[in-house]
Every structure is written in structure tokens, then in C-alpha cells.
Amino acid sequence: MTGHNSRFLKACRGEEVDCTPVWFMRQAGRYMEEYRKLRQDHTLLEICANPELAQEVTLQPMRRFDLDAAIIFADILLPLKSMGVDFDFTKGEGPKIRQPIRSPQDVAQLHVGDPEEDLRSVFEAIGLVSSSLDSEKALIGFAGAPFTVASYMIEGSYSRNFLHTKLMMYTHPAAWQKLMGTIVEVTVRYLSAQIEAGAQVIQLFDSWVGCLDPEDYRQYVLPYSKEIFDRLQTFSVPLIHFGTGTATFLDLMNQAGPTVMGVDWKTSMSKVSDGFEGDVPIQGNLDPLALLAPRDCLEKKVDRVLEDAKGCPSHIFNLGHGILPQTPVENVEAVVTWVHDRTRR
Amino acid sequence: MTGHNSRFLKACRGEEVDCTPVWFMRQAGRYMEEYRKLRQDHTLLEICANPELAQEVTLQPMRRFDLDAAIIFADILLPLKSMGVDFDFTKGEGPKIRQPIRSPQDVAQLHVGDPEEDLRSVFEAIGLVSSSLDSEKALIGFAGAPFTVASYMIEGSYSRNFLHTKLMMYTHPAAWQKLMGTIVEVTVRYLSAQIEAGAQVIQLFDSWVGCLDPEDYRQYVLPYSKEIFDRLQTFSVPLIHFGTGTATFLDLMNQAGPTVMGVDWKTSMSKVSDGFEGDVPIQGNLDPLALLAPRDCLEKKVDRVLEDAKGCPSHIFNLGHGILPQTPVENVEAVVTWVHDRTRR
């Protein structure tokens, strides 16, 4: 059973820790042989739908590395099920929405289903992981932030310029509002149920919001992300807000009300931290590509992150985005050890 | 014949102007019917290789809109010819390098050819445009910055994470240095010949450098971009430095030594300008997507850019990246008129 005084949770709360906690976005994934082997027999969605398999994949990196937190294995598109939007994963190309949401008529057909029932396998997987995880480790639940989920629903797949998403915002503001409101509703219920099932921390991923200018973020996104954080306050679990390419509006992302701000590798964590009112713990921010670099180069980059973090009130070590499939496991192992050893008080 | 006291050149030099000059990156392109018609009979590379066609395409937007500058029609990959690297454009997918540069051995085979001869069609096109352009208008020459050109050569096409490029930097620093040095040499000769042919302003496009963290920019990119700007100083023409996603190292990009800094739409121009030593004219920064928005939304966004620009010592209106093929020409026309009218002194 997971405990409430793990190193990770303490760092999220800004309390003193014996050393800096570390986890990696996408720490369960294709760079691990164990995962690739399991994927030979099961699709990504099959794993998500099967609590035992999801538990197994969630725990694979925990067995191999001395990570301080597990993150439940799931996909940010799963809640689309509860809005009546069908999707799949195509080999090598990532997610594909079968009928992208492109018009107010499309938005009108969305509904808030029964997330507690539709997404039951995720909550069951959380329950299984929670009861098997060491008490020194934390369990993270997560969801995509409303903008990122909306942009997937609208674009239908990865986009370089988010043309359809921005056009929906600019051309059909009422439909945008309804779409974002629907996503908020489903997401709050999805995350609440994750917490009730045993998630001790929540991370909201706004992976694609960096395509916006700060004013668009303020107008079209902030109110919705803020509503999610506001409504989750009742649970008193740490909430992490993460985006990439958002250097020019991190202050607005922080205004949404998370406990911890996650930042990408292009940002100085100490400068970011200086810009916030109050003491906001910072999570980040090694370039995922650095894990593929020669050992001496990687080491220098890790040390630079740790040095930068000294200017933050509290630090959780992570990458600035998800781990890449080409990453050597030995490098992941080395980084975990370095971070713990070099920050030991 | 182009004059040396056009509104555009004055703004680049920080001199007083009657109203804010305006041009658009990719202002000659697929959003224009005239261009699409010409493309039915000629490939992009055919146009680049034919000075009369390149002149025609360069002038198409000048006839249609009251733009303050023409930019010579060319592609940032053209100088690859002078390094022995073969490439083409595939329909819908953009540029493809036939044999990407992936190893020190690949780099060793590069050479500095004879840019003045290999790229003669570009200089001839500049000569033609220069002699036919109204004296109130300026003529811009350009090249890709070393990082962006190197990343195309290494990745072979558009990349999301620039894996091979960063691995070359981290794993083979000597090969990286040689590659960047080769690109610098060709680029300086390419741009010098453009200026000698009649280009009055030069823009260096570092479109993909936003994938780096500031420290990597400082170490692996800045010295090479700086060398280009340093060596072009001899011509006394304004030099514009442009990148996207570079909000956290605009100060370093400015240290490379341009006359004008171009910024993307995620950045506040007045804040950027405040951060620079001395008075650096700023170019930017409407989101290209805004040109597809309903008129009232577009108008608001243009006004916001103009308001923000009041904090800059001198302003050149532009987009924050290239114009999109889906852009309605009426909106382009409206923006040019608004910018001129609303900034008239």
C-alpha cells in the first residue's frame, strides 16, 4: 500500500526531502524490452482495457529503476470514450480520431457519458498498482488538459499548426466553449475517480498548448484548466500542470492553480520559479534526447539541471517531455542514481 | 531601381518612418491564385532555377498588396547544391534529402563548391527584381541559418524531435563543427553574392532551432550564426535574425549580431525588446493562423500586435512564421491596409 510520506509527495508539498525524487514521463514504454515483449501480444488499447496488464506495464520501470513514483499506464485519449468519440492507434503514426470534430454540429453531438463506468479499467488498474506498490513510492494519475484533448478531437491526429483547432476557437467560440466544458466535466469525473481509486498525485498534460500565443491561452484555455484544478482541490492531493513550448505563459499556467509546475527543457527552472508568486515546486527538465547522448555529455546535462534546480523552492527531477523509444535503459538507470546521489542531504 | 530610403530600410535602421512597414514571410506562395497557376506548369525547383519565373513569383504579391518589401523567391535548401547534397520536394511532404548526412564519414564528403556559380540563378533573379521594383520598396535576400540547414541535411525531412541532429551534436562534436563550418562558408558566399546582386536586406531563418535548450544553442549554434553576421557586416545592409520557439534564448540570438530581431507569435515584442541591450528593431509577430480567422477576430489580433509594438524602438510588421496556403487573400490585403493606416504619423 502506498504511503503518504514518500519522498515524492513530500517534494510536491514543498517539504524537506532526503534527496531529490525522480520519475520520467513515459517511463513505461517502448524503450524497455519488457514492454516491447508484452506489446507483441497486445495492442496499446488492450493493455489499457485490462487492469492486470496495465498494472504490469506500470510496474515494469519500478522494478528496473529506483524511481520515486509510478504513473498509471493509460492514454490521454481514453476519456474520449465517455464523449462518444471513436479513435484508434495506427502503427507508427500515433492516434487517429475516426471522425474529427470540426463543426458546431459535431460538438453538439458530444455527450458526457458515464466516466466512472466507461473508464472503469483505469480505476481498477490504479487499485491494483496502489495495493502492490512500495510505501516509499507514489502513484500518479493523469489526464490530458482540455486544450490538448480538444486539439486531438478536432485535428484527428498530430498536427503541425493546429489549423482546425484555432479556427474552431476563432470562428465558433460558443462551440469551443461547449467542447471545452464537456471535456472539463468528463476530465474532472475521470480524475476524481482516479484519486478515489488510489492515485496520490495528478498530472494534467497540456502537451500541445504551446502553439498558442499567451492572450489566446488566457482567453480560450485558462478558464477550463483552472476549473479542473479548482474542482480537484477538494481531494487535497498534489496537482502537477505540464506543457511544452509554453515558456511565454508559464505564469498563466500557474494561475490555473496547480501545486507543482512541470516545465520543458527550453526553460530555466530557477528563472521560472523566480517569476511565480509564492513557492511553487518545479518539475523538470532534462531534454529527452540527452538520454541518448554519450555518458559524459548526459552527465553534464543532468548536473546542469540539478544546478538550475537549486534556485527552486522544491524540485522533482523529470524530463522536459516523454522518454523516447530509442533510449538506452542503462542511461535511465544512471540518471536515477546520479540524481539521488548528488542531491543527498 | 530600388532606393535606399524606403520605409522598410528606414525602420530596419531605427529611423523615423511615416507608418509601420509590413511584409509577410512566404508572401509569395500557394495562397495566391497567380502562384498556384504558375505551379501547374513548373515545380518549385524549376521556378528557383529560372530567373524570369523567380522574378515573376517574387513580384506577384507586390502587385496585389501594398507591401513594403519583396523577398526573393528561393528555398533555404538551394545552397545544398554547393555542398554536394542532393534533394527534392515531394508532393505534400516537403523537402527530402536523398542521402541524409548521418555520420562523420558523411560530413567528411561534403565540400564547399562554387556558390557564386552554382546559385547563379538566384543572383540573376535578384538583379531582375531589383531593376523592376519601385524605389519605395525594399528587396530582401535570405538564407537558412546553419542549424536549420544542418538539421535538414541530417534528418532528411521535417522532424518532430531532431533526434539525429542532436545526436550528431552530442556524439560527434568535431563532425558537427566541420558541418556547421561548411554551411557557414557557403552561406556567407551565397548571401554576399545576393547583396552584390541587389539584395538590400538579409534575413537569416533559423526556423527549427527552437528544439534546443539555451545552453545547447550557446555552445553548438551561436558561434556559427555569429560568424555569418560578423562577415556580412562589411556590406552595411540590415540583417534580420528570425527563429520560432526560441523565446528562452532570444538574447543569445541577438548576441549573434543582427540589426533586427524577428520573433514568433508566442512572444511579447515589447518584453523582448526590453530585454535587449540597446535599441534593437523588432519584426513580428501575428500568428499566421489569425489570417484565417473571422474579420473582427483578425482585427483585434492585429491591433494587439500594433499595441505591443509601441514598446519597441522600431517595428516591422510581419507574421510570426510563414503564411499558410489556406489564407484568404482579402485578409492579407486588409492587414496591410490596417497596419499602414493605424500607424500613420
Boltz contact constraints between the chains, C-beta under 6 A:
constraints:
  - contact:
      token1: [A, 166]
      token2: [B, 289]
      max_distance: 6.0
  - contact:
      token1: [A, 167]
      token2: [B, 292]
      max_distance: 6.0
  - contact:
      token1: [A, 170]
      token2: [B, 293]
      max_distance: 6.0
  - contact:
      token1: [A, 170]
      token2: [B, 297]
      max_distance: 6.0
  - contact:
      token1: [A, 171]
      token2: [B, 294]
      max_distance: 6.0
  - contact:
      token1: [A, 213]
      token2: [B, 265]
      max_distance: 6.0
  - contact:
      token1: [A, 213]
      token2: [B, 266]
      max_distance: 6.0
  - contact:
      token1: [A, 213]
      token2: [B, 287]
      max_distance: 6.0
  - contact:
      token1: [A, 245]
      token2: [B, 245]
      max_distance: 6.0
  - contact:
      token1: [A, 247]
      token2: [B, 247]
      max_distance: 6.0
  - contact:
      token1: [A, 247]
      token2: [B, 248]
      max_distance: 6.0
  - contact:
      token1: [A, 248]
      token2: [B, 247]
      max_distance: 6.0
  - contact:
      token1: [A, 248]
      token2: [B, 266]
      max_distance: 6.0
  - contact:
      token1: [A, 248]
      token2: [B, 267]
      max_distance: 6.0
  - contact:
      token1: [A, 265]
      token2: [B, 213]
      max_distance: 6.0
  - contact:
      token1: [A, 266]
      token2: [B, 213]
      max_distance: 6.0
  - contact:
      token1: [A, 266]
      token2: [B, 248]
      max_distance: 6.0
  - contact:
      token1: [A, 267]
      token2: [B, 248]
      max_distance: 6.0
  - contact:
      token1: [A, 287]
      token2: [B, 213]
      max_distance: 6.0
  - contact:
      token1: [A, 289]
      token2: [B, 166]
      max_distance: 6.0
  - contact:
      token1: [A, 292]
      token2: [B, 167]
      max_distance: 6.0
  - contact:
      token1: [A, 293]
      token2: [B, 170]
      max_distance: 6.0
  - contact:
      token1: [A, 294]
      token2: [B, 171]
      max_distance: 6.0
  - contact:
      token1: [A, 297]
      token2: [B, 170]
      max_distance: 6.0
